[in-house]
């Protein structure tokens, strides 16, 4: 293999970290690694991307929003880009909204007799599954030669769809751990000045993510309300980092519940996020059943935080060890989450030890693991 194309809808901070590491490892093996994105923007994300020297990243549709590109144009553009690059292997991290690009890439792979790896984060219980759609997915899975998946739930689903277990590898969903660990440590060295600059409370739980239905932020607010009522001392605050279609409704809920300890910190780019993690006491991810993984949990753990993670998150099984680095909970059990929040702030658990355990656990989920297992998947596919 001389060239590998790593294909995503749009390259954000997560994808760039994976591309850089894969390119470095590929260079050691004599493989050119090229990043290929369908468009420079996605409708639901507003990533700010800085130039990254030393990597090759091509955009099929510059200055376009991926979801707004007509299907036929998307398919033709993907095919033409692959013709220009002519890689021996392609790794696809695309989604349902860009299916025409997936179909074009798989058709190109078949015609040119190349190798295709699916980078898969879906798990079986994301959404209600329709038998006919699952049959179609099984047919599509047969066009891939191996899989790099997010975690064990995704591995089980890939096997259900027909991918042989020996050709399924873990490590698809990782972040730049060093960035968050380093930034959080620096933030802890400047606590007072950073609290003043960002208007952050002395003690707080942190949520990072979009304000949409699947993130279940409303459920988190209800649990936090119960916690405030029960707290025997001054309750910790709740900082919400993010934006989205439900923001107005959530602000109204905060007012209706008279939650003075809730802080809306707005959407933050990856450069600022380590500050919010570094000054927090614990992280909460309350998502509903449709949360395929939850990369912000990786970020929080790399920053050395204890975590409370919904059992519906794909990452819960792989990243959370009960009572060691945090706890999992039923996202629809408001009382249960409130009890966990109260326990975390009451001094009953050693938050420092839990944070250190998070660092140790997430050390096994890095861009290096992503790159190594992607090359293993390619080797298995070729074999």
C-alpha angles and dihedrals in degrees: 000000000000103000136029124192116206106202127197134158090244133351115241130164093287093052095045091055090052093046094050093051094044090049091051093049091043092053089056088055096043094254123133110221118202127187116221123188125183096219140000092239142040124204095233100041133062102190118169109216125198123203112274114207118212098034132091113226123171128189119210094200111023117202092010132118109238097221092052097056112105112249097242092047090049092051095046092047092051092049092048092049092052090048090055095046096038096194122186090221134026129197115201124207098168131135142223093270091060098043093133088064091050091050092048093048093050092047090050091048092052095046093046093041095237133148122260127196121192115219098207131187100163121115127196096252097050092103138350106289122227116209094226093050090047089052090053090049091053090054090050093047088057089064092062122080099207141350137234106197136187100239147323095299091054090045090056091049093048089052090049088055091054107267109141109246092233088062096052119094132182131231107071096130111057137133136207096279094184092058093056096039092050095043094047092050091051091049091054089056090059102037101144098046094045093048089054094046096050099031093241125164124239096251124021148154113232134219121184122186148070123315099237137119099269093054090062094213089155089060089050090053091051091051091046089051090055090047093052091051092050100040110113093201135031104315119232117249127248118230118198116199113191148051138233147132095303098053096104091049092048092050089052091050090053090053093046091051091044091232103170092172096065116103122193103208097178130227112323129197121232092262092064101036096084088064092059092046093045095055096042126096097212141354128234127200109184101174125154128235095291096066102113096193122329111229092191087071088060089051094049093048093047086052090056100253131146109239138216106199132183114244087230091068113100091224096056095086094048103036108031121074108190111249092355105079098354144307140276125225144185105264091217095051101089093174092050093053091046090055091051092049090050092049093050092053097040099073093248092120133046102245093183092056091046091051091051090049089053090055092051094047095047090049085081091058108063139132086258090060089047092054096042094049093044089058090046089053090051091049090050090049093051091046 
